[in-house]
Amino acid sequence: MVAGGRRVVVAMSGGVDSSVAAALLAREGCDVIGVTLQLRSCDDLVATRSCCAADGIVQARSVAGTLGIPHYVLDCREEFIELVLRRAWNEYSTGRTPSPCLLCNREIKFGLLRSYAARIGARFVATGHYARAVDNGQGIVLQRAVDRRKDQSYFLSTLDSEQLRHVILPIGSLAKDAVRAIARELGLPTAERSESQDACLISDEHGLAETLRRLFGAPSCPGPLAGARGEVLGRHGGIHQFTIGQRRGLGVALGSPAFVTAIDAGKATVVVSTDPRDLYADGLGARDMRWLAAPRPRLLAQIRSTHEAVPARLEAGDEGEVVIWFDEPQRAVTPGQAVALYEGDQVLGGGWIDRALRRSSPGRSEESTHGNRS
């Protein structure tokens, strides 16, 4: 971690992980300041267990009191709407599936909160993420958590090197059970608190995409629901309601399980198929890459938080794009989602999937299979 006495701002959500992160830094002798980010107005949430609802603030303040550290609330509601929610809606509206948690980490927790920390003389920002920021003698590198079941390094993969230099991740070397044990030992009021991951993105019964459409007063984009050969099977109420690989809520019965294989925003068309092979891609094109270490020609690629990173080959693409070819085809490569690149447990960098690629035959150039923009 850091030498005792240094001032550290800890993002405290009101959950057990960030509570223990603050406790460990305080025990080390750091000058710890707890900050809860208010991301949403309490009256527009449908649940109270939220990192941005009043209950989260109360829990975080109670933990701060137990630890004897100051606690503040930082109002980031306008920035959250513009930097995270609006960007997420823009992706949904073009038939893509966003990764709002990565945007929030990059723009809010390690963006706005880091700026706030600098203003009050704190060099570091700490969170309760399960990942490790390690000094390898040549700089700070980002690594997977020791507890691989809880690893959240994927969600930090689009940070840049400057942000990483100011990050502390106190619980990345601990298992979840050990974190709770520390909380119980210290008598923290959040010791038995349930998970709060993604709570700031809680939506109503219509789902996140539709909630965002209503929030921004945007029109739906209805259109045809088409089969793999282009035949019209029905109509849908808006492309924002679909994502690659989706099986539920398609509104069409084809006699066997069907799933979304492509979304053409320009034609407002959602393509479905019953053939699992239509859902696989040989590679992807990614943009807006943030590199935390030197790129490698051979690496591991993780295309969503629940995906097991797989061996792949990295190539330079056109106009700032990088191309990643998997050793074996992967299911549901989804434009708008993030791709995190690893060498072993070390995060090399991350970016945003722009298109899925499929080789039509050996020796031929790649073709985009879905993720078209209008």
HELIX and SHEET records of a PDB file:
HELIX    1   1 VAL A   16  ARG A   27  1                                  12    
HELIX    2   2 CYS A   42  ASP A   44  5                                   3    
HELIX    3   3 ALA A   54  LEU A   67  1                                  14    
HELIX    4   4 ARG A   77  PHE A   80  1                                   4    
HELIX    5   5 ILE A   81  LEU A   85  3                                   5    
HELIX    6   6 ARG A   86  SER A   93  1                                   8    
HELIX    7   7 PRO A  100  CYS A  104  1                                   5    
HELIX    8   8 ASN A  105  LEU A  112  3                                   8    
HELIX    9   9 LEU A  113  ARG A  119  1                                   7    
HELIX   10  10 SER A  153  LEU A  156  5                                   4    
HELIX   11  11 SER A  161  LEU A  164  1                                   4    
HELIX   12  12 LYS A  176  GLU A  185  1                                  10    
HELIX   13  13 ALA A  199  LEU A  201  5                                   3    
HELIX   14  14 LEU A  208  LEU A  215  1                                   8    
HELIX   15  15 ILE A  239  GLN A  241  5                                   3    
HELIX   16  16 PRO A  276  LEU A  279  5                                   4    
SHEET    1   A 5 HIS A  71  ASP A  75  0                                        
SHEET    2   A 5 ASP A  31  GLN A  38  1                                        
SHEET    3   A 5 ARG A   7  ALA A  11  1                                        
SHEET    4   A 5 PHE A 124  ALA A 126  1                                        
SHEET    5   A 5 VAL A 167  ILE A 168  1                                        
SHEET    1   B 8 ALA A 131  ASP A 135  0                                        
SHEET    2   B 8 ILE A 140  ARG A 144 -1                                        
SHEET    3   B 8 GLN A 346  ARG A 358 -1                                        
SHEET    4   B 8 TYR A 280  TRP A 291 -1                                        
SHEET    5   B 8 VAL A 322  ARG A 331 -1                                        
SHEET    6   B 8 VAL A 310  ALA A 316 -1                                        
SHEET    7   B 8 ARG A 298  GLN A 302 -1                                        
SHEET    8   B 8 ALA A 338  GLU A 343 -1                                        
SHEET    1   C 4 ALA A 131  ASP A 135  0                                        
SHEET    2   C 4 ILE A 140  ARG A 144 -1                                        
SHEET    3   C 4 GLN A 346  ARG A 358 -1                                        
SHEET    4   C 4 GLU A 367  SER A 368 -1                                        
SHEET    1   D 4 VAL A 232  HIS A 236  0                                        
SHEET    2   D 4 GLY A 223  ALA A 226 -1                                        
SHEET    3   D 4 THR A 269  SER A 273  1                                        
SHEET    4   D 4 PHE A 259  ASP A 264 -1                                        
END                                                                             
